[in-house]
Amino acid sequence: MAPYNNFDERGRVGAPRLVGTKPSLPLASYLGTYRHPLYGDAEITLAAGTLSLSLMGLTTPLDHWQLDSFRTRWSTQFHRAVLPLVHFTIDARGDPQRLWFNPRLEFGRAQQ
């Protein structure tokens, strides 16, 4: 789990935002497929300088929030409330290895 996760004890967004940060890596480094055994593939793409997430037939742009966390802009209030932030866990080599929404919903990076 990332050290700055913005979640309270119930897994809801709650901690204050760290203002003035930027992603650890160039946006293109986050691209790829991340897998979950139940929810399938989450695809991260880049177009016109904006990351997007596609998951279970839905797509949302991602806005940088802090460090390696991005705020979603789902089209429904329900999805914005349930999956408001996407976090990336970076390994020792500097590669994103996990994408997660909350401490209980993680997607591992698919083999390239």
N, C-alpha and C positions, 0 to 999 in steps of 0.2 A: 504494500500500500504506500502511496506517495506521502511524504511528510506533511504537505499542505493540502489537505483534502476537502476543506470547506463543508464537512459533514458533521452534524451533531450526533449524539449517541443513538438516535433512531434512524440514521442514514439520510436525514434531510439536509438540504443546504442550510447552513447556519453560521459557520465561522466567517469572520470578516474577510473581505477580498484584500489581497496583497497588491496594492496599486503601484504602477510604474514598472512592472516586470514585463518580460518578453519571452517568447518560446525559447527553449534551450537549443533548438535545432532549426535549420531552415525548414519551411513548411513542407517541402517535397520529401523530407525524411520521414514524415508521419504516414505517407501514402502506403496503401496496401490492404490486405485482407486480415481481419482478426476474427477468430472463431470461438464460438461458445457451443458446448455440446447440446444445449436445448434450443437456443435462439438462432443458431446458424451463424452465417457470416455477416460481419459488419465491414463495409467497404469504405475506405477513406480515399477521396479523390481531391484534386486541386484544379480549379478553373478560375481564371481572371484574378489570381492572387487570394482566393478564398478556399479554405478546406470545406468539404462536404462529407457528411456521413449518410450512408444508405444502409438501412436495417429493416428487415421484414417488410419490404415493399414500400417503405417510406424514406424520404430523403430530407435532410435539413442542412442548411449552411452552418458553419461553426465560426463563431467570433472568439478571438483570443480573450481569455478571462484573466488568467494569471499563470506564470510559469508554464507548465505543460498541460494546462487545463483550458478548455474551450466551452463557451456557452452555446447551447443549441437554440435554434429558432424553428422548432416544429410548428406545423400549421394548426395543431389543435392545442387547446389549453391543457387537456389531459396529459399529452405527451410532454409538454413543457414543464408541467408540475412533477411528473414521475421521473423524467430523464433530463433535468435541466443542464447538467454539466457532463462533459466527457473529459476524462483524465488519461494521460499516457504515462506509463512507467518506462523509464529509460534504463537500459542495462549498463554495465561497466564499460562497454565498448562505445557507448553513446548512441545505441540503436533503440527505438521504441519496441518494446516486447509485449506490452499489455495495453489494452484499452479498457477502461472501466467507467461505469456510471456511478456506482456506489460500492461500498465495501463487499457487497454480496453479489455483484453482477460484473464479472470480469470476462474479457475476451482475450485469448492468447494470439499472438501473431502467427499466421499461417506460414508454413515453409515456402520460401521463394524459389 
